[in-house]
């Protein structure tokens, strides 16, 4: 995950976050090459677009088995105020700051309103979330 503030995202958010998980591990997801790594926990059918990570995590016991949990999803979820440092934030396509028509975005939160993937990602500020907004399938 890039943390250089001059870099804007380049459209490879999921790849960057998956590479970060491969390098460091996350929850019970082991570093690449070890038992329980990203590639063995998250089935290939969930690799195509960022929102698919939330689909996988929110299905059955996947999140619990991976040592992660969804602390905020659905109506009123605000990643600017609800995402602790190191949390994975997944937003739907059409969320301000996303460009791809279907992929959405996944990033790592710094806990202070900055989000990192293949660059410094922004979703237009805290005012774009809350109330009846349902752009966040998971943090």
Buried (B, 14 or more C-beta within 10 A) or exposed (E): BBEEEEEEBEBBBBBBBBBBBBEEBBBEBBBBEEEBBBBEBBEEEBBEBBBBBBBBBBEEEBBEBBBBEBEBBEEBBBBBEBBEEEBBBBBBBEBEBBEBEEBBBBBBBBEEBBBBBBBBBBBEEEEBBBEEBEBBBBB
